[in-house]
Amino acid sequence: MEVENLDRYIFFEHARKAAETAYAENPLDAENLTRWGGALLELSQCNPGDSKKLLQEAVSKLEEALVLNPHKHDALWCLGNAYTNHALLNPDMDEATTYFKKATQYFQQACVEDPANELYTKSLEFSFKAPEVYAQFHKNGGIAAGPSTSSTKTATKKKKSSDLKYDILGWVILAAGIVAWVGFAKNHLPPPPPPPPPR
């Protein structure tokens, strides 16, 4: 694991553990469940072997948050990201399409709940394009379109397609990470200073 990924892993593993501890004390905290789901979403990118399992756990926590607060826009948005990631990792185009549709629904709901949030709007815009990018990527066997006459061109096209897939996935995960980090940071702010003594 690269140093950057290791730091990211450590940060989000700490966030996951903190959320798990907080959940034991108060299982009805939708904000904590959203942080927990966001941390699991991030961890799914650090652990490729466990990605699907961690994504399923993230979906479970985010859905639990929405049972408690159906209007929680950041949980809706994170759930959209989780379903987008499920789709991108799924080799079956029909199943991936189902996941993309779910993602779009959650992004739309997040936009309804917080219409001024540009990140939600951009995520919704991307969700309309994602199935097309996915289909094009898989239609060509995971390589960019166009004839190839040499192994060098094929390798370059495979790398570009792979880069595109990871760019898309990275963009989605980065945004989820920002939300999870902000939520985690808000939860761990130092207490305000005591008021000055009366004179």
C-alpha positions in Angstrom: 0.0 0.0 0.0 1.4 3.4 -0.9 2.1 5.9 1.8 -0.8 8.2 0.7 -3.2 5.3 0.6 -1.9 4.1 4.0 -2.5 7.5 5.5 -6.0 7.6 4.0 -6.6 4.0 5.3 -5.5 4.9 8.8 -7.6 8.0 8.9 -10.8 6.3 7.7 -10.2 3.2 9.8 -10.0 5.5 12.8 -13.2 7.3 11.7 -14.9 3.9 11.3 -13.9 2.7 14.7 -15.0 6.0 16.3 -18.4 5.8 14.6 -18.8 2.2 15.7 -18.0 3.2 19.3 -20.5 6.1 19.1 -23.1 3.8 17.7 -22.8 1.5 20.7 -23.7 4.5 22.9 -26.4 5.9 20.6 -27.7 3.8 17.7 -30.2 6.4 16.8 -27.7 9.1 15.6 -28.2 9.5 11.9 -25.2 11.8 11.6 -22.9 9.2 13.1 -24.3 6.5 10.8 -23.6 8.7 7.8 -20.0 9.2 9.0 -19.7 5.5 9.5 -21.1 4.8 6.0 -18.8 7.4 4.5 -15.7 5.9 6.2 -16.7 2.4 4.9 -17.1 3.8 1.4 -13.6 5.3 1.6 -12.1 2.1 3.0 -13.6 0.1 0.1 -11.2 2.0 -2.1 -8.2 1.2 0.1 -9.0 -2.5 0.2 -9.7 -3.7 -3.4 -10.1 -7.3 -2.2 -12.8 -6.3 0.3 -14.4 -3.5 -1.8 -17.8 -5.2 -2.4 -18.2 -6.3 1.3 -17.3 -2.8 2.5 -19.6 -1.2 0.0 -22.5 -3.4 1.3 -21.7 -2.4 4.8 -21.6 1.3 3.8 -25.0 0.9 2.1 -26.4 -0.8 5.2 -25.2 2.1 7.5 -26.4 4.8 5.1 -29.8 3.2 4.7 -30.1 2.9 8.5 -29.3 6.7 8.7 -32.1 7.4 6.2 -34.6 5.4 8.3 -33.9 7.7 11.1 -33.8 10.9 9.0 -35.2 10.4 5.4 -34.2 14.0 4.5 -30.5 13.6 5.4 -29.0 14.9 2.2 -25.4 13.9 2.9 -26.5 10.3 3.6 -28.6 10.3 0.3 -25.5 11.6 -1.6 -23.2 9.0 0.0 -25.6 6.3 -0.9 -25.6 7.5 -4.5 -21.8 7.2 -4.5 -22.0 3.7 -3.0 -24.3 2.5 -5.7 -22.1 4.2 -8.4 -19.2 2.3 -7.0 -21.2 -1.0 -7.0 -22.0 -0.4 -10.7 -18.4 0.4 -11.7 -17.2 -2.8 -10.0 -19.9 -5.0 -11.5 -19.0 -6.8 -14.7 -22.6 -7.5 -15.6 -24.0 -4.6 -17.5 -27.7 -5.2 -16.5 -26.8 -5.3 -12.8 -24.5 -2.3 -13.2 -27.4 -0.4 -14.9 -29.7 -1.2 -12.0 -27.0 0.2 -9.6 -26.6 3.4 -11.8 -30.4 4.0 -11.7 -30.4 3.7 -7.9 -27.4 6.1 -7.7 -29.2 8.6 -9.8 -32.3 8.4 -7.7 -30.3 9.1 -4.5 -28.4 11.9 -6.1 -31.7 13.4 -7.3 -33.1 13.2 -3.7 -30.0 14.8 -2.3 -30.4 17.7 -4.8 -34.0 18.1 -3.7 -33.0 18.2 -0.1 -30.1 20.6 -0.7 -30.6 22.3 -4.1 -27.7 24.8 -3.6 -25.1 22.1 -3.1 -22.9 22.1 -6.3 -21.3 18.8 -5.4 -24.7 17.1 -5.4 -25.6 18.7 -8.7 -22.3 17.6 -10.3 -22.8 14.1 -9.0 -26.2 14.0 -10.5 -24.9 15.2 -13.9 -22.2 12.5 -13.7 -24.7 9.8 -12.9 -26.5 10.5 -16.2 -23.2 10.0 -18.1 -21.8 7.1 -16.0 -23.8 4.2 -17.7 -22.6 5.4 -21.1 -19.0 5.5 -20.0 -19.4 2.1 -18.4 -21.0 0.6 -21.4 -18.4 2.0 -23.8 -15.6 0.8 -21.5 -17.0 -2.8 -21.3 -18.2 -2.9 -24.9 -14.6 -2.6 -26.0 -13.4 -5.3 -23.5 -12.1 -2.7 -21.1 -10.0 -0.9 -23.7 -10.6 2.3 -25.6 -12.5 2.2 -29.0 -10.6 2.1 -32.2 -8.4 -0.3 -34.2 -5.0 -1.2 -32.8 -2.1 -2.4 -35.0 0.6 -2.8 -32.4 0.9 -4.1 -28.9 2.2 -0.7 -27.8 -1.0 0.9 -28.9 -3.1 -1.7 -27.2 -1.2 -1.3 -24.0 -1.6 2.5 -24.2 -5.3 2.2 -24.8 -5.7 -0.3 -21.9 -3.9 2.1 -19.7 -6.0 5.1 -20.8 -9.3 3.1 -20.3 -8.1 1.9 -16.9 -7.1 5.5 -16.0 -10.5 6.7 -17.1 -12.2 4.1 -14.9 -10.1 5.0 -11.9 -10.4 8.7 -12.6 -14.2 8.4 -12.4 -14.1 6.1 -9.4 -11.5 8.4 -7.7 -13.7 11.5 -8.3 -16.7 9.8 -6.7 -14.7 8.5 -3.8 -12.8 11.8 -3.2 -16.1 13.6 -2.9 -17.4 11.0 -0.5 -14.1 11.3 1.5 -14.5 15.0 1.8 -18.0 14.7 3.2 -16.9 11.9 5.6 -13.9 13.9 6.7 -15.9 17.1 7.3 -18.5 15.1 9.3 -15.7 13.4 11.3 -13.9 16.7 11.9 -17.2 18.4 13.0 -17.8 15.6 15.5 -14.3 16.0 17.0 -13.9 19.7 17.4 -12.5 20.8 20.7 -15.0 22.2 23.2 -15.5 26.0 23.2 -13.5 27.9 25.8 -15.4 28.6 29.1 -17.1 32.0 29.4 -15.0 34.6 31.2 -15.7 34.9 34.9 -18.2 37.6 35.9 -16.8 40.8 37.2 
